[in-house]
Every structure is written in structure tokens, then in C-alpha cells.
Amino acid sequence: MNPIPVLSASEAAAWDAAARTQYRVPSRVLMETAGRAIAQVLVAELPDAATGGVLVAAGAGNNGGDGWVIARALHAAGIPVWVSAVDPKTDDAIDNRALARLDGVHELGREEAWPQAAVALDALLGTGAAGPAKGDVLALAERLAAYGAPILAVDGPTGLDLTSGEAHGPIHARLTVTFGGPRRGHLLAREWCGKIVVVDIGFPPPDTAWPLLVTDRWAAGRLPRLAPQMHKGDRGRVCVVGGAEGMSGAALHAARAALAAGAGLVKLVAARETIAAAQASLPDLLTVESALGETVEPAVAEAIEWADAVVLGPGLGREPRAARKIFVATVLARRPVPTVVDADALHLVTPEALAPNPRPLVLTPHLGEFRALAGDALADEAANDRWSAAARAAAKLKCTVLLKGVPTVIADLRGPEHVVASGNPGLATGGSGDLLAGFIGAFLARGTAPAEAAALGAHALGRAAEQGARQWTARSLRPADVLAALPEVWRAWRDVIRARPPVLAELEAPEVL
């Protein structure tokens, strides 16, 4: 299976151009394949269309040409279809309108009343559109938005910039079907797109430098496997360091997550209060008490030496700041085992502790922590282009950077970024980041490469949140619910649903209840 890229508008245009010029796939073939793929998805996802019919709003460019192909395909199958369109301006769109007319597709006049169809189709503007819709296209889009039927958007909803994610409206889609790979704007503005379905239309393999979408199939192929003869030492030893007085929960969440992700042994280094809480509620853990101060106690040093991976930071606390900074630097100066630097440790780590460090490091900042790590310039860039900012931060800090958000972007020095689009607003609650750190730590402890461990952890978290929201709703979701849903993720990755061409990937609309 080819990787699925995440594309800007310019990258999508370059891919299309390469297909036509370098690989000699005629543009009419691409359009025909795209339209028929969408017709197939439409009937599968919105089955009322088969009896209630489809109203197609077609623009002047090739997106409108796709709409005319869809109309022809539906009409040929006996599905009622009506087209309301502006005059086409590209050769392919003009030719496909002519074919549709020849086939007897019902074309509505500009002022003609629209019949009530079961589904509406937005084929007005494609990936290359930027800024608000104007003129006749805007009038059609506004009429479509007020129409009342569920809308399928071809490539993207009219008014959504598919590079920046800036949404001008007026179309909110129930379903968006795009080609080859999702666009950045789809992932930045999920609420405008509904469910996103990526279909294959015959593009050549994508540029290897483009960011890659993390899918269940990708994750299932990289999840560390268990073997019948394994013992607890074979499954990875994770040391979680954090849990200052009054901050027990974060460290316990990370430790629970490491166990739930498959670690064989987890040792918690924390303050006395957190150790007492762990001993009372989580007997699976090994524990080491620490003052988390300037001096790393011998037992703490031994725990770090024992570990296959370290998770540093959940509930660590930032005060007293000088002592905590020394503690973080001392932990990072010890045996170079793979380490997740998370939460409070992201505010305490120094460039000196990062730059010469021989250990694989995964940093897991949200945007505020990213500013503290990478500086104002890159943080400002991340607000507009999180892909570039994450890649530049990874190059600057010489490590793997997981930039949390919608979507989450993982970058390192080895190759293209990984993009995780799973999850929902239920993760916007305290403790979710601690679970993520624990997941990544468990995968690192099994020898997974840092970028892949980070991507696996983020996708597992997102998929568990989606599963949990189906049972408890996103509004009520808490870290314990996410962990309770995690076994369903492992089962799903064991039995990944087989491909069903032309569909390459599906991203369900995030649960917001």
C-alpha cells in the first residue's frame, strides 16, 4: 500500500501535474475516475440518495467537471439527479457537461426552482481556491447551504482554504471526498468537512518528502508484537519520573498508560505522597521515592540505569525552579536510554541538556510549551504552518518533536513528518498528555524508532478517545475512560479492515457531544 500524504494546495497541484505530464495520465481520465469514485462513495455513505436523488451544484472549473461526471454516473445507474451550474470554463468541464447533456442529465436553469433531493453535492471550488467565494459561485453556494439536504463536498467545502484551513463559508459538509490524500485544510477545519474519505484516482506514488497520514493500517504494521515465550523483561521497562507533592495524578496516568500500552515493568520515581498513592491504587508499579531536587538519589540513578525508556516530566512541578532544572539536566546526563520529555520538564530542559545528548529524545509540547522550547519565531510560525514549524524545531533541537494539536504533527531529522488526525475534544482535558507520554514510553522501551513511537502513541490515544466517546460522549470523557477503551484499539489493529477500493482512508467526523 502506498503511503497517504497530507497535502497543501500547491503540493496537490504538483501531484496532479506530475500525473498528467511525467506519467502521461490524461486529465480526462483523472476526472472520470474521480467522479465515478465519488459516486460510489456517495451511494455507500448516503444511501438515501439512491431513491431520493441528488442535486449537484457545479462550478466553472475542474471541480465542476467532477460534478458533471458524478451526475452522469448517477444518472446511468437510474438515480434521480439534477445539476445547477455556472458555465464551465475548462476544456474537461465543458466536454463533461456536453456528455451529461447527451446522456439526458436534467440541467436546471439559473432561476428554476430546485426539487427536493435527498443529498446535495458541492462541486463548486476545488483545492486551489483561496479566499471567499464570489459572484455566481457564492450565490450557488449560499443557495446550497440553505437547501437543507446533507451535503457531500467534492475535494472540499466551498469557502474552505485547503492549505490554511481558513473557513469563509458558507458550506458545512456532512461528507467530504478528496483525492490521493487529505489536504491540510481538511485536518485544520474538521468541523467544516464532516467525515473525510480519501479515494484513489490513479495518481503516481507521492513525493517521499511530503508529510504522511498515520492510519490504522500504518499503526498495525508497526505496533510491537508479543510472542508466546516472552517474560516481563522482554516487554520493556519504563521509568516514569515526576509526581511532585500535590501532583500525583499526572505521574500515575503516565505509569498506567505505559502498562496499558504493553510495557512489562514500570517503575515510578516520585515524591513520597505520589508513591503512597501509587502503592494504594496501582500495585502493578515498582516505586522509588525521590525529593526531585538537585541531588539525584542513588536509588533514582539505579532506576534510570534499569530502564529501557524514561518518561520525564508528568507532574514534576517547576518549583523550586533552580533545583528542578538541575534535576532534569542530571537525569538526561545519565545512561542514554530513549526518553520522552513531557509536561513540566519541557519548561525546565535547557538547550545544553538537549544538544549534545546521545539518547533518542521525544519532546511532546502543546503550542505554549513549544514556544518555551523553540522560541517565539517558530511558535508564531506554528500558528500558521505547524508542519514547517515542527520540522524546523526538530532540526534546531536535534530530536523528535511531537507538536500536539489539531492535527498532531511529529517531525524528526530522518524523514517526512507524520500527521495524526484521530481524536476528539474529549482529549482537551487534564491527563490526556500524560497518557500520551506513557504510550510513547512503552513503545520506545520495545525499540521502536522515536518518530514512529510518537506517531503510534498519538494515534492510539486518538483512536481510544474516539472509541470512548461512542460509549461515554466526548463531553464526559476522562483519562480513565480512554484507557478503558484502549483494548478495543489493539483488537482493531489486530484485525484491520481490508481495503475497499477506491477508498484509501476514512476520517470520521470528530464527536463533539
VOGU-177755 format. One line per 2 residues: number of its first residue (from 1); their letters; for each residue y, x, z of C-alpha. Coordinates in nm, 3 decimals. Layout:
BEGIN
NUM> a> Y:X:Z ~ ...
END
This chain:
BEGIN
1> mn> 0.000:0.000:0.000 ~ 0.342:0.135:-0.093
3> pi> 0.596:0.171:0.188 ~ 0.855:-0.107:0.212
5> pv> 1.211:0.031:0.202 ~ 1.522:-0.110:0.368
7> ls> 1.797:-0.102:0.106 ~ 2.171:-0.102:0.067
9> as> 2.315:-0.281:-0.235 ~ 2.362:0.048:-0.419
11> ea> 2.002:0.157:-0.347 ~ 1.871:-0.179:-0.470
13> aa> 2.073:-0.138:-0.791 ~ 1.940:0.216:-0.836
15> wd> 1.581:0.095:-0.792 ~ 1.632:-0.180:-1.047
17> aa> 1.790:0.066:-1.291 ~ 1.504:0.314:-1.246
19> ar> 1.251:0.041:-1.322 ~ 1.431:-0.051:-1.644
21> tq> 1.526:0.294:-1.773 ~ 1.291:0.555:-1.630
23> yr> 0.979:0.335:-1.617 ~ 1.072:0.103:-1.906
25> vp> 1.007:-0.227:-1.732 ~ 1.219:-0.474:-1.931
27> sr> 1.481:-0.661:-1.730 ~ 1.346:-0.992:-1.861
29> vl> 1.005:-0.903:-1.719 ~ 1.157:-0.829:-1.378
31> me> 1.348:-1.159:-1.385 ~ 1.047:-1.360:-1.494
33> ta> 0.829:-1.201:-1.226 ~ 1.094:-1.255:-0.958
35> gr> 1.144:-1.620:-1.044 ~ 0.775:-1.704:-1.053
37> ai> 0.713:-1.518:-0.726 ~ 0.986:-1.723:-0.559
39> aq> 0.846:-2.048:-0.698 ~ 0.511:-1.957:-0.544
41> vl> 0.667:-1.877:-0.205 ~ 0.884:-2.189:-0.215
43> va> 0.589:-2.424:-0.255 ~ 0.388:-2.241:0.012
45> el> 0.667:-2.226:0.271 ~ 0.844:-2.557:0.198
47> pd> 0.562:-2.784:0.079 ~ 0.779:-3.098:0.072
49> aa> 0.929:-2.952:-0.246 ~ 0.614:-3.040:-0.439
51> tg> 0.676:-3.413:-0.403 ~ 1.043:-3.436:-0.308
53> gv> 1.174:-3.197:-0.571 ~ 1.412:-2.903:-0.577
55> lv> 1.783:-2.880:-0.653 ~ 1.877:-2.537:-0.796
57> aa> 2.235:-2.405:-0.780 ~ 2.254:-2.122:-1.036
59> ga> 2.532:-1.866:-1.071 ~ 2.659:-1.680:-1.375
61> gn> 2.473:-1.351:-1.324 ~ 2.114:-1.242:-1.300
63> ng> 2.070:-1.421:-0.967 ~ 2.143:-1.739:-1.161
65> gd> 1.894:-1.621:-1.424 ~ 1.631:-1.606:-1.149
67> gw> 1.724:-1.964:-1.064 ~ 1.662:-2.078:-1.423
69> vi> 1.319:-1.907:-1.421 ~ 1.231:-2.080:-1.093
71> ar> 1.338:-2.414:-1.239 ~ 1.114:-2.356:-1.543
73> al> 0.818:-2.259:-1.325 ~ 0.855:-2.566:-1.102
75> ha> 0.904:-2.796:-1.400 ~ 0.591:-2.658:-1.567
77> ag> 0.395:-2.742:-1.253 ~ 0.520:-3.101:-1.254
79> ip> 0.758:-3.059:-0.958 ~ 1.087:-3.252:-0.995
81> vw> 1.372:-3.006:-1.041 ~ 1.742:-3.033:-1.116
83> vs> 1.984:-2.749:-1.193 ~ 2.357:-2.745:-1.121
85> av> 2.502:-2.427:-1.267 ~ 2.805:-2.234:-1.378
87> dp> 2.788:-2.094:-1.730 ~ 2.570:-1.780:-1.740
89> kt> 2.729:-1.451:-1.847 ~ 2.441:-1.204:-1.867
91> dd> 2.201:-1.195:-2.160 ~ 1.894:-1.257:-1.947
93> ai> 2.053:-1.553:-1.768 ~ 2.171:-1.702:-2.098
95> dn> 1.825:-1.668:-2.250 ~ 1.652:-1.822:-1.948
97> ra> 1.890:-2.119:-1.946 ~ 1.806:-2.172:-2.312
99> la> 1.432:-2.163:-2.235 ~ 1.479:-2.405:-1.945
101> rl> 1.668:-2.647:-2.167 ~ 1.396:-2.618:-2.430
103> dg> 1.135:-2.698:-2.164 ~ 1.326:-3.011:-2.065
105> vh> 1.455:-2.899:-1.724 ~ 1.713:-3.151:-1.603
107> el> 2.059:-2.989:-1.603 ~ 2.328:-3.173:-1.405
109> gr> 2.684:-3.199:-1.529 ~ 2.968:-3.043:-1.329
111> ee> 3.084:-3.379:-1.189 ~ 2.746:-3.551:-1.189
113> aw> 2.610:-3.681:-0.860 ~ 2.326:-3.480:-0.713
115> pq> 1.994:-3.656:-0.649 ~ 1.843:-3.614:-0.304
117> aa> 1.585:-3.336:-0.331 ~ 1.358:-3.210:-0.052
119> va> 1.470:-2.847:-0.095 ~ 1.784:-2.679:-0.225
121> ld> 1.782:-2.336:-0.387 ~ 2.078:-2.095:-0.368
123> al> 2.070:-1.871:-0.678 ~ 2.444:-1.815:-0.697
125> lg> 2.503:-1.449:-0.599 ~ 2.271:-1.150:-0.561
127> tg> 2.256:-0.820:-0.374 ~ 2.558:-0.668:-0.547
129> aa> 2.801:-0.939:-0.436 ~ 3.064:-0.840:-0.179
131> gp> 3.339:-1.040:-0.016 ~ 3.374:-1.419:-0.005
133> ak> 3.255:-1.635:-0.294 ~ 3.534:-1.764:-0.516
135> gd> 3.615:-2.031:-0.769 ~ 3.333:-2.237:-0.918
137> vl> 3.069:-2.040:-0.727 ~ 3.239:-2.116:-0.395
139> al> 3.268:-2.483:-0.487 ~ 2.896:-2.499:-0.568
141> ae> 2.808:-2.310:-0.251 ~ 3.013:-2.544:-0.033
143> rl> 2.857:-2.845:-0.200 ~ 2.511:-2.694:-0.143
145> aa> 2.585:-2.621:0.224 ~ 2.689:-2.984:0.276
147> yg> 2.392:-3.120:0.083 ~ 2.163:-3.149:0.385
149> ap> 1.837:-3.016:0.244 ~ 1.677:-2.693:0.371
151> il> 1.798:-2.403:0.158 ~ 1.596:-2.121:0.004
153> av> 1.824:-1.828:-0.081 ~ 1.734:-1.607:-0.376
155> dg> 1.791:-1.245:-0.269 ~ 2.041:-1.350:-0.002
157> pt> 2.256:-1.644:0.109 ~ 2.581:-1.676:-0.087
159> gl> 2.863:-1.520:0.114 ~ 2.650:-1.259:0.294
161> dl> 2.722:-0.894:0.213 ~ 2.372:-0.749:0.185
163> ts> 2.486:-0.397:0.272 ~ 2.720:-0.451:0.566
165> ge> 2.582:-0.779:0.698 ~ 2.933:-0.928:0.696
167> ah> 2.894:-1.304:0.656 ~ 3.165:-1.509:0.485
169> gp> 2.954:-1.825:0.446 ~ 2.906:-2.099:0.366
171> ih> 2.525:-2.083:0.313 ~ 2.282:-2.076:0.605
173> ar> 1.933:-2.040:0.458 ~ 1.609:-2.171:0.605
175> lt> 1.422:-1.914:0.394 ~ 1.535:-1.603:0.205
177> vt> 1.319:-1.436:-0.061 ~ 1.408:-1.087:-0.176
179> fg> 1.254:-0.819:-0.395 ~ 1.074:-0.494:-0.306
181> gp> 1.227:-0.452:0.039 ~ 1.474:-0.619:0.274
183> rr> 1.841:-0.540:0.239 ~ 2.035:-0.401:0.531
185> gh> 2.244:-0.717:0.548 ~ 1.933:-0.931:0.594
187> ll> 1.845:-0.739:0.910 ~ 2.201:-0.726:1.042
189> ar> 2.264:-1.100:0.995 ~ 1.929:-1.264:1.064
191> ew> 2.086:-1.594:1.168 ~ 2.215:-1.650:0.812
193> cg> 1.884:-1.573:0.640 ~ 1.619:-1.770:0.827
195> ki> 1.271:-1.643:0.754 ~ 1.276:-1.343:0.520
197> vv> 0.997:-1.296:0.266 ~ 0.976:-0.978:0.057
199> vd> 0.794:-1.011:-0.274 ~ 0.667:-0.759:-0.528
201> ig> 0.813:-0.791:-0.878 ~ 0.683:-0.466:-1.030
203> fp> 0.928:-0.202:-0.913 ~ 0.810:0.161:-0.917
205> pp> 0.743:0.335:-0.583 ~ 1.062:0.357:-0.375
207> dt> 1.265:0.672:-0.318 ~ 1.099:0.864:-0.035
209> aw> 1.437:0.923:0.130 ~ 1.503:0.552:0.189
211> pl> 1.453:0.403:0.537 ~ 1.116:0.234:0.586
213> lv> 1.047:-0.106:0.738 ~ 0.793:-0.100:1.021
215> td> 0.533:-0.371:0.960 ~ 0.218:-0.481:1.140
217> rw> 0.010:-0.310:0.874 ~ 0.203:0.016:0.923
219> aa> 0.168:-0.009:1.301 ~ -0.201:-0.097:1.291
221> gr> -0.270:0.215:1.087 ~ -0.102:0.439:1.345
223> lp> -0.199:0.283:1.676 ~ -0.403:0.541:1.873
225> rl> -0.765:0.434:1.868 ~ -1.001:0.407:2.162
227> ap> -1.354:0.548:2.147 ~ -1.659:0.431:2.344
229> qm> -1.711:0.772:2.506 ~ -1.354:0.807:2.636
231> hk> -1.271:0.869:3.001 ~ -0.934:0.815:3.167
233> gd> -0.815:1.167:3.096 ~ -0.873:1.122:2.724
235> rg> -0.639:0.823:2.704 ~ -0.328:1.018:2.800
237> rv> -0.149:1.100:3.124 ~ 0.208:0.972:3.159
239> cv> 0.453:1.077:3.428 ~ 0.741:0.831:3.486
241> vg> 1.038:0.990:3.664 ~ 1.306:0.759:3.807
243> ga> 1.325:0.475:4.057 ~ 1.604:0.582:4.291
245> eg> 1.676:0.381:4.607 ~ 1.769:0.025:4.511
247> ms> 1.648:0.073:4.150 ~ 1.272:0.034:4.185
249> ga> 1.227:-0.230:3.915 ~ 1.312:-0.010:3.616
251> al> 1.062:0.261:3.703 ~ 0.789:0.007:3.779
253> ha> 0.849:-0.169:3.447 ~ 0.812:0.162:3.261
255> ar> 0.495:0.250:3.451 ~ 0.339:-0.093:3.389
257> aa> 0.428:-0.065:3.021 ~ 0.262:0.276:2.988
259> la> -0.059:0.133:3.132 ~ -0.040:-0.177:2.911
261> ag> 0.005:0.043:2.602 ~ -0.319:0.227:2.677
263> ag> -0.238:0.527:2.897 ~ -0.536:0.633:3.104
265> lv> -0.339:0.763:3.402 ~ 0.022:0.702:3.504
267> kl> 0.193:0.895:3.782 ~ 0.525:0.773:3.924
269> va> 0.780:1.021:4.060 ~ 1.038:0.823:4.253
271> ar> 1.228:0.770:4.577 ~ 1.049:0.653:4.891
273> et> 1.149:0.288:4.852 ~ 1.012:0.273:4.497
275> ia> 0.690:0.447:4.596 ~ 0.638:0.186:4.870
277> aa> 0.697:-0.095:4.619 ~ 0.454:0.065:4.374
279> qa> 0.184:0.107:4.636 ~ 0.222:-0.258:4.737
281> sl> 0.230:-0.411:4.389 ~ 0.074:-0.167:4.145
283> pd> -0.226:0.017:4.292 ~ -0.318:0.149:3.947
285> ll> -0.043:0.412:3.979 ~ -0.058:0.761:4.120
287> tv> 0.261:0.834:4.313 ~ 0.476:1.129:4.414
289> es> 0.778:1.085:4.639 ~ 1.096:1.272:4.546
291> al> 1.457:1.292:4.656 ~ 1.552:1.316:4.286
293> ge> 1.802:1.584:4.385 ~ 1.899:1.936:4.292
295> tv> 1.567:2.079:4.406 ~ 1.251:1.971:4.227
297> ep> 0.982:1.950:4.493 ~ 0.651:2.133:4.431
299> av> 0.459:1.805:4.401 ~ 0.707:1.685:4.138
301> ae> 0.671:2.008:3.943 ~ 0.295:1.968:3.962
303> ai> 0.317:1.610:3.833 ~ 0.520:1.720:3.532
305> ew> 0.274:2.002:3.460 ~ -0.013:1.749:3.485
307> ad> 0.135:1.505:3.233 ~ 0.072:1.473:2.860
309> av> 0.407:1.293:2.829 ~ 0.706:1.231:3.055
311> vl> 0.932:0.925:3.072 ~ 1.256:1.039:3.232
313> gp> 1.533:0.808:3.341 ~ 1.434:0.446:3.424
315> gl> 1.617:0.362:3.746 ~ 1.706:0.726:3.803
317> gr> 2.063:0.647:3.904 ~ 2.371:0.851:3.817
319> ep> 2.494:0.929:4.167 ~ 2.536:1.180:4.314
321> ra> 2.614:1.287:3.959 ~ 2.605:1.663:4.003
323> ar> 2.267:1.656:4.177 ~ 2.119:1.414:3.923
325> ki> 2.235:1.629:3.628 ~ 2.069:1.933:3.780
327> fv> 1.752:1.733:3.839 ~ 1.738:1.616:3.475
329> at> 1.802:1.966:3.343 ~ 1.533:2.111:3.571
331> vl> 1.272:1.856:3.460 ~ 1.349:1.927:3.094
333> ar> 1.324:2.302:3.155 ~ 0.965:2.282:3.272
335> rp> 0.648:2.282:3.058 ~ 0.745:2.144:2.715
337> vp> 0.545:1.821:2.707 ~ 0.673:1.534:2.489
339> tv> 0.943:1.345:2.676 ~ 1.123:1.014:2.648
341> vd> 1.481:1.042:2.776 ~ 1.593:0.692:2.867
343> ad> 1.843:0.486:3.063 ~ 2.040:0.682:3.326
345> al> 1.904:1.015:3.204 ~ 2.088:0.959:2.873
347> hl> 2.417:0.980:3.065 ~ 2.307:1.286:3.261
349> vt> 2.145:1.504:2.997 ~ 2.358:1.793:2.871
351> pe> 2.371:1.946:2.522 ~ 2.243:2.268:2.676
353> al> 1.933:2.088:2.806 ~ 1.865:1.936:2.463
355> ap> 1.948:2.200:2.203 ~ 1.710:2.484:2.294
357> np> 1.435:2.255:2.420 ~ 1.098:2.327:2.257
359> rp> 0.944:1.995:2.363 ~ 0.937:1.687:2.137
361> lv> 1.213:1.458:2.266 ~ 1.273:1.089:2.203
363> lt> 1.614:0.959:2.307 ~ 1.642:0.578:2.334
365> ph> 2.011:0.482:2.355 ~ 2.180:0.148:2.305
367> lg> 2.524:0.177:2.147 ~ 2.705:0.258:2.472
369> ef> 2.457:0.531:2.563 ~ 2.472:0.653:2.204
371> ra> 2.846:0.710:2.248 ~ 2.783:0.921:2.558
373> la> 2.516:1.124:2.376 ~ 2.652:1.168:2.025
375> gd> 3.028:1.131:2.071 ~ 3.290:0.880:1.966
377> al> 3.287:0.961:1.595 ~ 2.916:0.889:1.548
379> ad> 2.933:0.586:1.777 ~ 3.215:0.442:1.567
381> ea> 3.008:0.513:1.255 ~ 2.708:0.338:1.410
383> an> 2.910:0.017:1.439 ~ 2.929:0.011:1.057
385> dr> 2.626:0.213:0.944 ~ 2.362:0.257:1.212
387> ws> 2.124:0.424:0.962 ~ 2.355:0.713:0.883
389> aa> 2.473:0.747:1.243 ~ 2.119:0.767:1.381
391> ar> 2.018:1.027:1.120 ~ 2.326:1.240:1.189
393> aa> 2.273:1.216:1.565 ~ 1.911:1.329:1.526
395> ak> 2.030:1.628:1.324 ~ 2.301:1.708:1.578
397> lk> 2.076:1.674:1.886 ~ 1.763:1.822:1.720
399> ct> 1.536:1.542:1.838 ~ 1.419:1.189:1.763
401> vl> 1.682:0.921:1.820 ~ 1.592:0.555:1.863
403> lk> 1.913:0.354:1.833 ~ 1.847:0.015:1.989
405> gv> 1.994:-0.294:1.832 ~ 1.951:-0.543:1.551
407> pt> 1.778:-0.378:1.380 ~ 1.649:-0.079:1.577
409> vi> 1.669:0.246:1.379 ~ 1.458:0.556:1.450
411> ad> 1.559:0.890:1.298 ~ 1.443:1.249:1.328
413> lr> 1.452:1.570:1.127 ~ 1.124:1.520:0.942
415> gp> 1.184:1.235:0.702 ~ 1.330:0.891:0.637
417> eh> 1.437:0.660:0.914 ~ 1.206:0.388:1.044
419> vv> 1.355:0.041:1.088 ~ 1.220:-0.214:1.335
421> as> 1.328:-0.573:1.276 ~ 1.091:-0.755:1.513
423> gn> 1.211:-0.913:1.837 ~ 1.449:-1.184:1.953
425> pg> 1.732:-1.239:2.204 ~ 1.475:-1.266:2.483
427> la> 1.482:-0.886:2.489 ~ 1.851:-0.889:2.579
429> tg> 1.767:-0.879:2.949 ~ 1.724:-0.611:3.212
431> gs> 1.393:-0.427:3.195 ~ 1.323:-0.452:2.822
433> gd> 1.434:-0.095:2.761 ~ 1.212:0.026:3.043
435> ll> 0.911:-0.137:2.878 ~ 1.003:0.035:2.551
437> ag> 1.020:0.374:2.723 ~ 0.679:0.320:2.880
439> fi> 0.522:0.220:2.549 ~ 0.660:0.528:2.375
441> ga> 0.542:0.750:2.659 ~ 0.187:0.617:2.626
443> fl> 0.180:0.684:2.252 ~ 0.328:1.033:2.293
445> ar> 0.060:1.110:2.552 ~ -0.204:1.044:2.286
447> gt> -0.044:1.294:2.049 ~ 0.145:1.052:1.822
449> ap> 0.440:1.215:1.645 ~ 0.770:1.131:1.818
451> ae> 0.927:0.918:1.543 ~ 0.606:0.724:1.493
453> aa> 0.558:0.679:1.869 ~ 0.913:0.543:1.893
455> al> 0.861:0.307:1.599 ~ 0.527:0.188:1.736
457> ga> 0.679:0.124:2.078 ~ 0.976:-0.067:1.940
459> ha> 0.763:-0.280:1.708 ~ 0.511:-0.357:1.984
461> lg> 0.797:-0.463:2.210 ~ 0.946:-0.684:1.940
463> ra> 0.617:-0.846:1.846 ~ 0.528:-0.911:2.210
465> ae> 0.869:-1.072:2.260 ~ 0.805:-1.296:1.960
467> qg> 0.465:-1.393:2.095 ~ 0.609:-1.451:2.443
469> ar> 0.893:-1.667:2.313 ~ 0.644:-1.901:2.148
471> qw> 0.497:-1.970:2.491 ~ 0.795:-1.938:2.725
473> ta> 1.101:-1.954:2.489 ~ 1.340:-1.665:2.429
475> rs> 1.580:-1.801:2.691 ~ 1.322:-1.780:2.969
477> lr> 1.158:-1.456:2.855 ~ 1.135:-1.179:3.113
479> pa> 0.970:-0.833:3.102 ~ 0.657:-0.962:3.276
481> dv> 0.620:-1.227:3.004 ~ 0.649:-0.961:2.733
483> la> 0.374:-0.756:2.897 ~ 0.158:-1.068:2.934
485> al> 0.192:-1.130:2.558 ~ 0.112:-0.772:2.462
487> pe> -0.268:-0.813:2.434 ~ -0.211:-1.063:2.153
489> vw> -0.022:-0.792:1.965 ~ -0.312:-0.548:1.996
491> ra> -0.552:-0.818:1.874 ~ -0.328:-0.898:1.580
493> wr> -0.308:-0.530:1.485 ~ -0.685:-0.504:1.503
495> dv> -0.717:-0.787:1.251 ~ -0.409:-0.756:1.034
497> ir> -0.378:-1.049:0.797 ~ -0.480:-0.948:0.448
499> ar> -0.216:-0.911:0.183 ~ -0.147:-1.216:-0.032
501> pp> 0.032:-1.103:-0.347 ~ 0.311:-1.124:-0.440
503> vl> 0.418:-1.125:-0.072 ~ 0.473:-0.776:0.073
505> ae> 0.626:-0.862:0.411 ~ 0.742:-1.160:0.615
507> le> 1.001:-1.157:0.892 ~ 1.003:-1.478:1.091
509> ap> 1.341:-1.617:1.190 ~ 1.414:-1.497:1.548
511> ev> 1.354:-1.751:1.825 ~ 1.690:-1.846:1.980
513> l> 1.594:-2.139:2.203
END
